[in-house]
Amino acid sequence: MRSRLTLLAGLLLATLVVMPAPCRAQQEKPNARRVTTRVVPKYPELARRMNIKGSVKVDLTVAPNGSVKKTRVIGGNPVLVTVALDAVRQWKFEPGPEDTTEMVELRFSPSN
């Protein structure tokens, strides 16, 4: 049992994308629609116990009214993906004339 946990921890750490910043989000495109309501993800307890740092990149489809219509994970540590998606699905963007695609990166650190 212990060796399975060690193996699982090793696999999770192997997928780690190290970013030395606390949990924060940034948009990739300079001309992206502005976020008006941002929900900060809760750092997972498992990630805290394992001292996992990393980022999750998410591609968002934003509706004309500014709500997040669809999400697609581009990359990130599996331990962090669920909380990242839960948070960005609640974000609101400034209204626009049509659907747009935005890419955001949420960075996590156990110091949060």
N, C-alpha and C positions, 0 to 999 in steps of 0.2 A: 504494500500500500504506500509506504513512504517513498519507494523508488518511483511509483507512478506520479506522486505529487512533485517529486524532483524533476521528472521528465516533463510534466505539464508546465512547471515553472520555467524550465529551460526553453521549451517551445514558445511560451508566451514572451519571454525575454528576447528570443531570436527574432521575433516579429517587431521588436521595439524600434521606433524611430525617435532618436534622442533629440530633444529640443530643450535647452536650458532656461526656459521661461515658465512663469506660472501660467495657469489656465487663462487663456485669452483668445480672442477671435480676431482674425483679420481677413479682409476681402482681398482677393487676388487682382482684380481688375481696377485700375484707377478711375474709370468712368462708370463704376458699378452703382446700382441704386443704393441709396443710403438706408441703413438699418435704423428704424425709429423705435422699435422695442426689441431688446436683446435679453434673452434668458440665459443665465450662466449655468453651465452643467454642474451637477454635483459630482465631485471627485469620488470614484468608486472605492469602497473600503478595501476590496481585494487589491486594487492597484496601489493603495496607500501601504498595505501590509507588505507588498512585494516591491515597494519603492519604484514603481513604474513611472517613467517620464515619457512623454511622446506627444504626437499630434494626430489629429484626424482631419482629413480633407474631405469635404462634402460638396457635391455639385447640387445646387438648388434650382428648381423651377419656381419662379415667383409670379403669381397671378397679377393682373392689372390692379386689383385692389390692395396689393402689397402683402397678401398672405402667402405662406409657403405652400405650394401646390404639390410638389414632388421632391423627394430627396434621393440621392445616389451616392454611396460611399466611394470615394476615389482611392483612399488608402488610410491606414492607421492601425494601431494596436487593437486587436479584438476586444480586449478588456475595456477599452475606452469608447468604442464605437457606439454602443447602445445609449450611453448617457449623452454623447454628443448629438446623436440623432433626436433623442427626446427633447433636447434643448432647442436645436435649430428649427424644429417643426413648429415651435411656438413663437418664433421671431416674426416681426412685422417690418416690412420695407415701405419706403415712400411709394405712393401710387405711380403708375406708369400707363402708357397707352396700350401695351400688350404684354404677353408673357415674356419674361426675360430669364436668362440663365445666369446664376451667380455662383462663384466658387468661394467657399470660406474654409479657413483652416483654424481649428481649435487646438490650442496647445495646453498640455496638462503637465503639472509637476506636483509631487507629493507635499510640497511646502504650502499648498493652499489650505 
